[in-house]
Amino acid sequence: MTQETYHKVIDRIYREVLPYHGRGKVADYIPALSEVDPRQYGIALETLDGATVAKGDASTCFSIQSISKVFTFAMVVRHLGEKIWESVGREPSGNPFNSLVQLEHEKGIPRNPFINAGALVITDRLIDIYPRPKEAILDFVRELCGNNDIYYDRRVAVSEREHADRNMALAYFMKSFGNIHNDVDTLIDVYCHQCSIAMNCIDLARSFKFLAHRGVNPIDGKRILTESQAKRLGAVMATCGFYDESGDFAFRVGLPGKSGVGGGIVAYLPGKLSIAVWSPELDSHGNSLMGIETLERFTTDISSSIF
């Protein structure tokens, strides 16, 4: 498809989905997120041949939250490889993203790296690998999107840290099983910062192009993951990237992707493109309601998905 065709598709979808404002609810368990204007909506598409299509609030920065789990997982798996699967599973959870019950049943081994417990294990291993983990995360994300002006939103990080009791409970519980190596306060600090990264849809779409390009960053030609690692990360995103709505997302959209409670969703079509959508109003599962609606219409309109 040409850039002009993508423009027409995105313009049409944007107009069709705008009336969905008000059907979801902004995340309120982190106070800093509850203050975000809910009537914001942006779409950005990046093709592997360098075309950019943007619409609406695509240049407005927002807290990426759990989308950051893809970045930290990539950082860890490139060092640990298959060994990471000794500490975290790769099956859909079917339970809320912060469930303690499931973690107890499975003796401290999280079901997958995208629920909170699994992401905490990944961040713990990242702390093992990188002497300055918070700086390393920013450097990695900046490299992926080719923008050095990416930072943590300090206000969101502090707000998240002040309301991190459940995540601390998860971390201490896993530490009792020997699955957390580092000091829990340090771990939670790094985790809250990674979730607070502020990006816009354009940079977010660009940062996922290395997955669409099978592990190679098309910006500089650098290989980030092996082709096998990129494939497997995409598989986990397709089955686990949307908490207990992952099956429905695969059914409706048909792309590997990841959501965050800040209202962002990023997905990609291997060999072709990546696309980011942001709308802060969430559905009952904690995913962007307008984001999922947008992506379902997008893969339908272009008649292409991974299925």
C-alpha positions in Angstrom: 0.0 0.0 0.0 1.1 3.5 -0.7 1.6 6.3 1.9 -1.4 8.1 0.4 -3.6 5.0 0.8 -2.5 4.7 4.5 -3.4 8.4 4.9 -6.9 7.8 3.6 -7.4 4.7 5.8 -6.2 6.5 8.9 -8.2 9.6 8.2 -11.4 7.6 7.7 -10.8 5.4 10.9 -10.1 8.5 12.9 -13.4 10.1 12.0 -15.3 6.9 12.6 -13.8 6.2 16.0 -14.0 9.8 17.4 -17.7 9.3 18.6 -16.5 6.5 20.9 -15.2 9.2 23.3 -16.9 8.7 26.7 -17.4 5.0 26.5 -14.3 4.2 28.6 -12.7 5.4 31.8 -9.3 6.9 32.5 -7.1 4.8 34.9 -7.5 6.3 38.4 -5.5 3.9 40.6 -2.4 6.0 39.8 -3.5 9.6 40.7 -1.2 11.2 38.1 -2.9 9.2 35.3 -6.4 10.1 36.5 -5.7 13.8 35.7 -5.1 13.2 32.0 -7.6 14.8 29.6 -9.6 11.8 28.4 -10.7 13.4 25.1 -7.3 12.9 23.4 -6.8 10.6 20.5 -3.7 10.0 18.3 -2.6 7.6 15.7 0.8 7.1 14.1 1.9 4.6 11.5 5.5 3.9 10.4 6.3 1.7 7.4 9.6 -0.1 7.1 10.4 2.0 3.9 10.3 5.2 5.9 6.8 6.6 5.5 5.1 8.2 8.5 1.4 8.8 8.8 0.1 10.7 11.9 -3.3 11.9 12.9 -4.9 13.7 15.9 -2.8 13.9 19.1 0.0 11.8 17.7 2.7 14.3 18.8 1.4 14.5 22.5 3.5 12.6 25.0 1.9 10.3 27.5 3.0 7.7 30.0 3.6 4.4 28.2 3.2 2.3 31.3 3.2 -1.5 30.5 4.3 -1.0 26.9 7.7 -0.5 28.6 7.7 -4.2 29.4 8.5 -5.0 25.8 11.6 -2.8 25.9 12.9 -4.3 29.2 12.2 -7.8 28.0 14.1 -7.2 24.8 17.0 -5.8 26.8 17.2 -8.9 29.1 16.5 -11.6 26.5 19.4 -10.3 24.3 21.7 -11.1 27.2 20.1 -14.2 28.8 18.5 -15.9 25.8 16.6 -19.0 26.6 17.7 -18.9 30.2 15.1 -16.3 31.0 12.3 -18.9 30.7 13.6 -20.6 33.9 12.3 -17.6 35.8 9.1 -16.6 33.9 6.6 -18.5 31.8 5.1 -17.7 28.4 1.4 -18.6 28.8 -1.6 -16.3 28.9 -2.7 -15.6 32.5 -6.5 -15.4 32.2 -6.4 -13.4 35.4 -5.9 -9.7 36.3 -2.4 -8.3 35.6 -1.6 -7.9 39.3 -3.0 -11.2 40.6 -1.4 -12.7 43.8 -3.5 -15.8 43.7 -2.1 -17.1 40.5 1.5 -16.4 41.6 1.0 -18.4 44.8 -0.5 -21.3 42.9 2.6 -21.3 40.6 5.2 -21.1 43.4 6.6 -17.7 42.5 7.1 -18.2 38.8 5.0 -15.6 36.9 2.8 -16.9 34.1 4.3 -14.5 31.5 6.6 -11.5 31.3 3.8 -9.0 30.6 1.7 -9.4 33.8 3.1 -7.3 36.6 4.8 -10.2 38.4 6.6 -11.3 35.2 7.6 -7.7 34.4 9.1 -7.4 37.9 11.2 -10.5 37.4 12.4 -9.1 34.0 13.3 -5.8 35.6 15.1 -7.6 38.4 17.3 -9.4 35.8 17.9 -6.1 34.1 19.2 -4.7 37.3 21.6 -7.7 37.5 22.9 -6.9 34.0 23.1 -3.1 33.9 25.0 -1.2 36.6 22.8 1.9 35.9 19.5 0.4 34.9 17.3 3.5 34.6 19.9 5.2 32.3 20.2 2.0 30.3 16.4 1.8 29.7 16.3 5.4 28.4 19.3 4.8 26.2 17.7 1.7 24.7 14.4 3.4 23.9 16.1 6.5 22.5 18.2 4.2 20.2 15.1 2.4 19.0 13.1 5.5 18.0 16.1 7.7 17.0 15.2 10.4 19.5 17.4 11.4 22.4 14.6 13.6 23.8 12.9 10.7 25.6 12.6 11.0 29.4 10.9 9.7 32.5 7.8 11.6 33.7 9.0 12.2 37.2 5.6 13.1 38.5 4.1 9.9 37.2 7.0 7.9 38.6 6.5 9.4 42.1 2.8 8.9 41.9 3.2 5.3 40.9 5.8 4.7 43.6 3.5 6.0 46.2 0.8 3.6 45.2 3.0 0.5 44.6 1.8 -1.6 47.5 0.5 -4.5 45.4 3.7 -4.6 43.2 5.8 -4.6 46.4 3.7 -7.5 47.7 4.3 -9.4 44.4 8.0 -8.7 44.6 8.4 -9.8 48.2 6.4 -12.9 47.5 8.6 -13.9 44.6 11.7 -13.1 46.6 10.5 -15.7 49.2 10.8 -18.2 46.4 14.2 -17.0 45.3 12.9 -15.5 42.1 13.8 -11.9 42.9 17.5 -11.2 43.4 17.7 -7.5 44.2 16.5 -5.2 47.0 12.7 -4.8 46.5 12.8 -1.0 47.1 15.4 -0.7 44.3 13.4 -3.0 42.0 10.2 -1.0 42.5 12.0 2.3 41.9 13.3 1.1 38.6 10.0 -0.5 37.6 8.0 2.6 38.4 10.4 4.7 36.3 10.3 2.4 33.3 6.4 2.6 33.4 6.6 6.4 33.5 8.5 6.9 30.3 6.8 9.6 28.3 6.5 9.1 24.5 4.2 10.1 21.7 2.6 7.9 19.1 5.1 8.7 16.4 8.2 7.8 18.5 6.3 4.8 19.9 5.6 3.4 16.5 9.2 4.0 15.4 10.4 2.2 18.5 8.6 -1.0 17.5 9.9 -1.1 13.9 12.8 -3.3 15.0 10.2 -6.0 15.7 8.4 -5.5 12.3 11.9 -5.7 10.8 12.6 -9.1 12.5 15.0 -7.8 15.2 16.9 -5.2 13.2 16.5 -1.5 13.9 15.8 0.0 10.4 17.0 3.5 11.6 20.6 2.4 11.9 20.7 -1.2 10.7 21.8 -2.5 14.1 20.5 -5.9 15.1 18.7 -5.7 18.4 17.5 -9.3 18.7 18.2 -12.4 16.7 15.4 -13.3 14.2 14.4 -16.1 16.5 14.2 -13.9 19.6 12.2 -11.3 17.7 9.8 -14.0 16.5 9.3 -15.4 20.0 8.8 -12.0 21.6 6.2 -11.3 18.9 4.5 -14.6 19.8 4.3 -13.7 23.5 2.9 -10.2 22.6 0.3 -11.9 20.5 -0.8 -14.2 23.2 -0.2 -12.2 26.4 0.1 -8.5 25.4 -3.3 -7.4 26.6 -3.8 -9.1 29.9 -7.0 -11.1 30.1 -8.2 -9.5 26.9 -5.4 -10.9 24.8 -7.5 -13.6 23.1 -10.1 -11.0 22.1 -7.4 -8.6 20.7 -6.0 -11.5 18.6 -9.5 -12.3 17.4 -10.4 -8.7 16.6 -7.1 -7.2 15.4 -4.8 -10.1 14.6 -1.4 -8.3 15.3 1.2 -8.8 18.0 1.1 -5.8 20.3 1.2 -4.3 23.8 -1.0 -2.0 25.7 -0.5 0.2 28.7 -3.0 1.8 31.2 -1.8 5.2 30.1 -4.0 4.5 27.0 -1.4 3.6 24.5 -1.3 0.5 22.3 1.5 -0.4 19.9 1.2 -3.2 17.3 3.1 -4.3 14.2 2.7 -6.2 11.0 5.9 -8.2 10.3 7.8 -7.1 7.3 5.6 -4.0 6.7 4.8 -1.6 9.5 4.2 -0.6 13.1 1.3 1.4 14.4 0.7 3.2 17.7 -2.6 4.5 19.0 -3.3 6.6 22.1 -6.6 7.3 23.8 -6.6 7.4 27.7 -10.1 6.0 28.2 -9.8 2.3 29.0 -12.2 -0.6 28.8 -13.0 -3.0 31.7 -9.8 -4.9 31.1 -7.5 -1.9 31.3 -6.8 -1.5 27.5 -7.6 1.6 25.4 -11.1 1.2 24.2 -10.7 3.5 21.2 -7.2 2.1 20.6 -8.6 -1.5 20.1 -11.4 -0.2 18.0 -9.0 1.7 15.8 -6.7 -1.3 15.3 -9.6 -3.6 14.5 -10.8 -1.3 11.8 -7.2 -0.8 10.5 -6.4 -4.5 9.9 -9.9 -4.9 8.4 -9.5 -2.0 6.1 -6.1 -3.0 4.8 -7.1 -6.7 4.6 -3.9 -7.8 6.4 -2.9 -9.3 9.7 -0.7 -12.1 10.9 -3.6 -14.6 10.3 
